[in-house]
Amino acid sequence: MILFFAIIFFFFVLVQIDVVAFAFIKIGIPHHYILVALLATLLGSFVNIPLRTIPQEDMVDEGRINFFCLTYVIPVWKRKVTLLTVNIGGAVIPTLISTYLLFKKELYLAALGATILMALATFKLARPMRGVGIVLPFFVSPILAAFISGVIAYNNAPVIAYISGTWGTLIGGDLLNLRKIRSLGAPVASIGGAGTFDGIFLTGILSVLLSAFFAYR
């Protein structure tokens, strides 16, 4: 049974890597940089850079919190502070890739317009959740980014979808909601999530795949 699940997990990882590699190809990342980006994301997903601590009025002491069929395991802290961090693989690297694409493709106006729309939409849809932080259903941002990019820049939809999905979610979902963290009682708030294919990174990849699918159709 252990061997069986190990094999299933191995093929699951391979599928994820193939999907991410395909998305990177669609947005124009050179082939010889794809493996570097994947490894950097994988290793960076385990690294959260502390930014600051935010005092809390009341700390949540529940061990598990459910949201959209996902279970968040909340460590119990006695200190009433939230540690604000930024995830390397989930936020920093996608932001660097978006910056690279912006200057390479020179789609400044389209990227600006799509990012503003994404930031406004995710800011309105993101919800504070006690004990967890600012949450947004994982499927919302990719769908919005794919739709907005298809309307604004149909011929360059995958690139605009990645840039706006990354920056728009980062700005609207995370940065504009930082003031709400003080009252959430969460021990840790991580910008970009703590998983390899989580948060902003996942938004960028899925938005590229959706925009490419719609363009193909």
Backbone hydrogen bonds in HBPLUS format (Angstrom, degrees):
<---DONOR---> <-ACCEPTOR-->    atom                        ^
c    i                          cat <-CA-CA->   ^        H-A-AA   ^      H-
h    n   atom  resd res      DA  || num        DHA   H-A  angle D-A-AA Bond
n    s   type  num  typ     dist DA aas  dist angle  dist       angle   num
A0005-PHE N   A0001-MET O   3.01 MM   4  6.25 168.1  2.03 152.6 154.1     1
A0006-ALA N   A0002-ILE O   2.91 MM   4  6.07 146.2  2.03 142.9 153.4     2
A0007-ILE N   A0003-LEU O   2.93 MM   4  6.19 152.8  2.00 149.3 155.5     3
A0008-ILE N   A0004-PHE O   3.00 MM   4  6.31 160.7  2.04 150.4 156.0     4
A0009-PHE N   A0005-PHE O   2.90 MM   4  6.01 160.2  1.94 144.3 149.8     5
A0010-PHE N   A0006-ALA O   2.92 MM   4  6.10 151.7  2.00 141.6 149.6     6
A0011-PHE N   A0007-ILE O   3.02 MM   4  6.32 164.5  2.04 156.0 157.9     7
A0012-PHE N   A0008-ILE O   2.93 MM   4  6.09 148.4  2.03 144.4 154.2     8
A0013-VAL N   A0009-PHE O   2.97 MM   4  6.22 155.1  2.03 149.8 154.9     9
A0014-LEU N   A0010-PHE O   3.06 MM   4  6.36 154.9  2.13 144.3 151.5    10
A0015-VAL N   A0011-PHE O   2.96 MM   4  6.17 158.6  2.00 148.0 152.7    11
A0016-GLN N   A0012-PHE O   3.08 MM   4  6.35 159.6  2.13 145.8 151.2    12
A0017-ILE N   A0013-VAL O   2.90 MM   4  6.17 160.5  1.94 152.5 157.8    13
A0018-ASP N   A0014-LEU O   2.90 MM   4  6.15 161.2  1.93 152.5 157.4    14
A0019-VAL N   A0015-VAL O   2.92 MM   4  6.14 157.5  1.98 150.3 156.4    15
A0020-VAL N   A0016-GLN O   2.93 MM   4  6.17 165.4  1.96 154.2 157.7    16
A0021-ALA N   A0017-ILE O   2.85 MM   4  6.00 159.7  1.89 149.8 156.1    17
A0022-PHE N   A0018-ASP O   2.93 MM   4  6.09 155.9  1.99 145.4 151.7    18
A0023-ALA N   A0019-VAL O   3.02 MM   4  6.30 155.6  2.08 147.0 153.5    19
A0024-PHE N   A0020-VAL O   2.94 MM   4  6.23 157.1  2.00 150.8 156.9    20
A0025-ILE N   A0021-ALA O   2.99 MM   4  6.24 151.7  2.07 146.6 154.3    21
A0026-LYS N   A0022-PHE O   3.01 MM   4  6.29 153.3  2.08 147.0 154.1    22
A0027-ILE N   A0023-ALA O   3.23 MM   4  6.56 142.3  2.38 145.1 153.8    23
A0029-ILE N   A0024-PHE O   2.98 MM   5  5.37 163.7  2.00 158.3 153.1    24
A0028-GLY N   A0025-ILE O   3.11 MM   3  5.16 157.1  2.17 102.9 110.0    25
A0033-TYR N   A0030-PRO O   2.95 MM   3  5.45 160.0  1.99 117.2 123.8    26
A0034-ILE N   A0031-HIS O   3.24 MM   3  5.39 150.6  2.33 103.8 112.0    27
A0037-ALA N   A0033-TYR O   2.91 MM   4  6.16 157.6  1.96 152.2 158.3    28
A0038-LEU N   A0034-ILE O   2.91 MM   4  6.19 157.6  1.96 152.8 159.1    29
A0039-LEU N   A0035-LEU O   2.92 MM   4  6.10 167.9  1.94 152.4 155.4    30
A0040-ALA N   A0036-VAL O   2.88 MM   4  5.98 159.1  1.92 147.4 154.0    31
A0041-THR N   A0037-ALA O   2.94 MM   4  6.05 152.7  2.01 142.3 149.7    32
A0042-LEU N   A0038-LEU O   2.86 MM   4  6.07 161.6  1.89 150.6 156.0    33
A0043-LEU N   A0039-LEU O   2.90 MM   4  6.04 176.9  1.90 155.9 156.8    34
A0044-GLY N   A0040-ALA O   2.78 MM   4  5.61 148.7  1.87 135.7 146.4    35
A0045-SER N   A0041-THR O   2.93 MM   4  5.88 129.8  2.19 139.3 149.0    36
A0046-PHE N   A0043-LEU O   3.23 MM   3  5.86 160.5  2.27 113.2 118.6    37
A0047-VAL N   A0044-GLY O   3.01 MM   3  5.16 162.2  2.04 108.9 114.0    38
A0088-ILE N   A0047-VAL O   3.10 MM  41  5.88 169.4  2.11 168.7 171.1    39
A0049-ILE N   A0086-VAL O   2.92 MM  37  5.27 162.6  1.95 151.5 145.9    40
A0086-VAL N   A0049-ILE O   3.01 MM  37  5.27 144.4  2.14 131.7 141.7    41
A0051-LEU N   A0084-LEU O   2.74 MM  33  5.57 165.4  1.77 164.5 161.6    42
A0084-LEU N   A0052-ARG O   2.84 MM  32  5.42 164.3  1.86 169.9 174.6    43
A0054-ILE N   A0082-THR O   2.72 MM  28  4.93 157.1  1.77 142.4 150.6    44
A0082-THR N   A0054-ILE O   2.72 MM  28  4.93 155.5  1.78 137.8 146.2    45
A0056-GLN N   A0080-LYS O   2.84 MM  24  5.12 159.5  1.88 140.0 134.2    46
A0060-VAL N   A0185-GLY O   3.11 MM 125  5.05 167.0  2.13 121.4 125.4    47
A0074-ILE N   A0063-GLY O   2.83 MM  11  5.04 154.4  1.89 131.4 138.7    48
A0065-ILE N   A0072-TYR O   2.90 MM   7  5.14 153.7  1.97 143.5 152.2    49
A0072-TYR N   A0065-ILE O   2.75 MM   7  5.14 177.5  1.75 156.4 157.3    50
A0067-PHE N   A0070-LEU O   2.79 MM   3  5.21 157.2  1.84 152.4 160.1    51
A0070-LEU N   A0067-PHE O   2.94 MM   3  5.21 153.7  2.01 111.6 120.2    52
A0083-LEU N   A0187-PRO O   2.94 MM 104  6.25 167.2  1.96 140.7 140.0    53
A0189-ALA N   A0083-LEU O   3.01 MM 106  6.20 165.2  2.03 145.5 146.5    54
A0085-THR N   A0189-ALA O   2.90 MM 104  6.21 166.6  1.92 157.8 160.2    55
A0191-ILE N   A0085-THR O   2.87 MM 106  6.16 170.8  1.88 142.7 144.0    56
A0087-ASN N   A0191-ILE O   2.95 MM 104  5.95 176.0  1.95 157.4 158.1    57
A0091-ALA N   A0087-ASN O   2.94 MM   4  5.53 139.2  2.11 138.4 144.6    58
A0092-VAL N   A0087-ASN O   3.28 MM   5  6.67 159.6  2.33 145.3 151.4    59
A0093-ILE N   A0088-ILE O   2.98 MM   5  6.11 169.1  1.99 172.1 168.6    60
A0095-THR N   A0091-ALA O   3.09 MM   4  6.11 149.1  2.19 142.0 150.7    61
A0096-LEU N   A0092-VAL O   2.97 MM   4  6.30 152.1  2.05 149.2 157.1    62
A0097-ILE N   A0093-ILE O   2.90 MM   4  6.17 159.3  1.95 157.3 163.0    63
A0098-SER N   A0094-PRO O   2.96 MM   4  6.11 155.7  2.02 142.6 149.2    64
A0099-THR N   A0095-THR O   2.98 MM   4  6.23 153.6  2.05 144.8 151.8    65
A0100-TYR N   A0096-LEU O   2.97 MM   4  6.22 157.7  2.02 147.7 153.5    66
A0101-LEU N   A0097-ILE O   2.95 MM   4  6.22 161.0  1.99 152.0 156.6    67
A0102-LEU N   A0098-SER O   2.92 MM   4  6.09 154.5  1.99 147.0 154.1    68
A0103-PHE N   A0099-THR O   3.24 MM   4  6.50 164.0  2.27 152.3 153.9    69
A0104-LYS N   A0100-TYR O   2.96 MM   4  6.04 145.5  2.08 144.4 155.2    70
A0105-LYS N   A0101-LEU O   2.87 MM   4  5.80 172.1  1.88 152.4 154.4    71
A0106-GLU N   A0102-LEU O   2.92 MM   4  5.55 136.4  2.11 132.2 144.1    72
A0111-ALA N   A0107-LEU O   2.96 MM   4  5.94 158.5  2.01 148.0 154.9    73
A0112-LEU N   A0108-TYR O   2.89 MM   4  6.01 155.8  1.94 147.5 154.7    74
A0113-GLY N   A0109-LEU O   2.92 MM   4  6.10 169.8  1.94 153.0 155.5    75
A0114-ALA N   A0110-ALA O   2.98 MM   4  6.07 167.1  2.00 149.5 153.5    76
A0115-THR N   A0111-ALA O   2.92 MM   4  5.89 154.0  1.99 141.5 149.2    77
A0116-ILE N   A0112-LEU O   3.00 MM   4  6.17 158.4  2.05 149.6 154.9    78
A0117-LEU N   A0113-GLY O   3.12 MM   4  6.35 164.2  2.15 148.6 152.6    79
A0118-MET N   A0114-ALA O   2.92 MM   4  6.08 157.9  1.97 146.5 153.1    80
A0119-ALA N   A0115-THR O   2.82 MM   4  5.96 157.4  1.87 148.0 154.4    81
A0120-LEU N   A0116-ILE O   3.00 MM   4  6.22 162.1  2.04 150.5 154.7    82
A0121-ALA N   A0117-LEU O   2.97 MM   4  6.13 160.2  2.01 146.4 152.3    83
A0122-THR N   A0118-MET O   2.89 MM   4  5.99 173.2  1.90 155.4 157.4    84
A0123-PHE N   A0119-ALA O   2.98 MM   4  5.94 148.1  2.09 139.5 148.6    85
A0124-LYS N   A0120-LEU O   3.14 MM   4  6.31 151.0  2.23 141.2 147.9    86
A0125-LEU N   A0121-ALA O   3.01 MM   4  6.23 148.1  2.11 145.6 155.1    87
A0126-ALA N   A0122-THR O   2.82 MM   4  5.68 146.5  1.93 145.0 151.1    88
A0127-ARG N   A0135-VAL O   2.92 MM   8  5.43 168.9  1.93 161.0 162.6    89
A0135-VAL N   A0127-ARG O   2.87 MM   8  5.43 173.8  1.87 153.9 151.7    90
A0129-MET N   A0133-GLY O   2.73 MM   4  5.32 156.5  1.79 154.1 162.4    91
A0132-VAL N   A0129-MET O   3.03 MM   3  5.59 161.5  2.07 134.6 139.7    92
A0133-GLY N   A0129-MET O   2.96 MM   4  5.32 164.1  1.98 151.2 156.4    93
A0131-GLY N   A0184-LEU O   2.87 MM  53  5.97 148.6  1.96 141.3 151.3    94
A0140-VAL N   A0137-PRO O   3.09 MM   3  5.71 159.5  2.13 122.3 128.1    95
A0144-LEU N   A0140-VAL O   3.02 MM   4  6.21 166.7  2.04 158.8 163.0    96
A0145-ALA N   A0141-SER O   2.85 MM   4  5.98 167.2  1.87 158.1 161.8    97
A0146-ALA N   A0142-PRO O   2.95 MM   4  6.06 160.1  1.99 148.4 153.6    98
A0147-PHE N   A0143-ILE O   3.00 MM   4  6.16 161.3  2.03 149.0 154.1    99
A0148-ILE N   A0144-LEU O   2.87 MM   4  6.01 174.5  1.87 158.9 160.6   100
A0149-SER N   A0145-ALA O   2.97 MM   4  5.94 163.5  2.00 144.8 150.1   101
A0150-GLY N   A0146-ALA O   3.05 MM   4  6.08 148.3  2.15 138.0 146.5   102
A0151-VAL N   A0147-PHE O   3.13 MM   4  6.40 143.9  2.27 145.7 154.8   103
A0152-ILE N   A0148-ILE O   2.94 MM   4  6.13 166.9  1.96 156.5 160.1   104
A0153-ALA N   A0149-SER O   2.85 MM   4  5.47 157.8  1.90 139.3 146.9   105
A0156-ASN N   A0153-ALA O   3.10 MM   3  5.35 139.2  2.27 104.9 116.6   106
A0157-ALA N   A0154-TYR O   3.39 MM   3  4.90 157.9  2.45 106.1 102.1   107
A0160-ILE N   A0156-ASN O   3.13 MM   4  6.34 175.7  2.14 164.4 165.6   108
A0161-ALA N   A0157-ALA O   2.73 MM   4  5.75 152.9  1.80 154.8 163.2   109
A0162-TYR N   A0158-PRO O   3.03 MM   4  6.23 152.6  2.11 142.6 148.7   110
A0163-ILE N   A0159-VAL O   3.03 MM   4  6.31 170.9  2.03 156.3 158.2   111
A0164-SER N   A0160-ILE O   2.85 MM   4  5.84 167.9  1.87 150.9 154.5   112
A0165-GLY N   A0161-ALA O   2.82 MM   4  5.55 146.5  1.93 133.0 143.7   113
A0166-THR N   A0162-TYR O   2.93 MM   4  5.96 151.2  2.02 142.8 149.7   114
A0167-TRP N   A0163-ILE O   2.87 MM   4  5.99 162.1  1.91 160.1 160.4   115
A0168-GLY N   A0164-SER O   2.74 MM   4  5.02 138.1  1.92 122.9 137.0   116
A0170-LEU N   A0166-THR O   3.04 MM   4  6.11 155.7  2.10 143.5 151.1   117
A0171-ILE N   A0167-TRP O   2.85 MM   4  5.99 162.1  1.88 153.2 157.4   118
A0172-GLY N   A0168-GLY O   2.82 MM   4  5.76 159.8  1.86 148.6 153.0   119
A0173-GLY N   A0169-THR O   2.81 MM   4  4.95 138.8  1.98 120.8 134.4   120
A0174-ASP N   A0170-LEU O   3.32 MM   4  5.22 139.7  2.50 108.1 118.9   121
A0175-LEU N   A0170-LEU O   2.97 MM   5  6.33 171.1  1.98 160.3 161.3   122
A0176-LEU N   A0171-ILE O   2.87 MM   5  5.98 156.3  1.92 167.8 170.8   123
A0177-ASN N   A0174-ASP O   3.10 MM   3  5.39 145.9  2.22 106.1 116.5   124
A0178-LEU N   A0175-LEU O   3.35 MM   3  5.40 169.9  2.36 108.9 109.8   125
A0180-LYS N   A0177-ASN O   3.02 MM   3  5.57 153.4  2.09 114.8 122.7   126
A0181-ILE N   A0178-LEU O   3.11 MM   3  5.54 158.6  2.16 112.8 119.2   127
A0183-SER N   A0180-LYS O   3.33 MM   3  6.04 154.8  2.39 116.1 121.2   128
A0184-LEU N   A0181-ILE O   3.10 MM   3  5.24 172.9  2.11 115.9 117.4   129
A0193-GLY N   A0190-SER O   3.39 MM   3  5.40 169.1  2.40 114.8 115.3   130
A0202-LEU N   A0198-ASP O   3.40 MM   4  5.00 164.6  2.42 106.4 109.5   131
A0203-THR N   A0199-GLY O   3.08 MM   4  6.37 153.2  2.16 147.5 155.7   132
A0204-GLY N   A0200-ILE O   3.05 MM   4  6.30 161.4  2.08 151.3 154.5   133
A0205-ILE N   A0201-PHE O   3.15 MM   4  6.43 164.4  2.17 153.1 156.6   134
A0206-LEU N   A0202-LEU O   2.99 MM   4  6.06 174.9  2.00 156.5 158.2   135
A0207-SER N   A0203-THR O   3.00 MM   4  5.96 156.6  2.05 146.6 153.4   136
A0208-VAL N   A0204-GLY O   3.21 MM   4  6.35 151.1  2.29 141.3 148.0   137
A0209-LEU N   A0205-ILE O   3.12 MM   4  6.45 162.3  2.16 152.0 156.4   138
A0210-LEU N   A0206-LEU O   2.93 MM   4  6.11 162.5  1.96 152.2 156.7   139
A0211-SER N   A0207-SER O   2.97 MM   4  6.04 161.7  2.00 144.1 149.5   140
A0212-ALA N   A0208-VAL O   2.93 MM   4  6.06 156.4  1.98 149.0 155.7   141
A0213-PHE N   A0209-LEU O   2.99 MM   4  6.14 150.3  2.08 142.1 150.2   142
A0214-PHE N   A0210-LEU O   2.98 MM   4  6.24 164.0  2.01 153.5 156.8   143
A0215-ALA N   A0211-SER O   2.98 MM   4  6.10 154.2  2.05 143.3 150.6   144
A0216-TYR N   A0212-ALA O   2.97 MM   4  6.09 151.4  2.06 141.1 148.8   145
A0217-ARG N   A0213-PHE O   2.95 MM   4  6.20 151.5  2.03 146.3 154.3   146
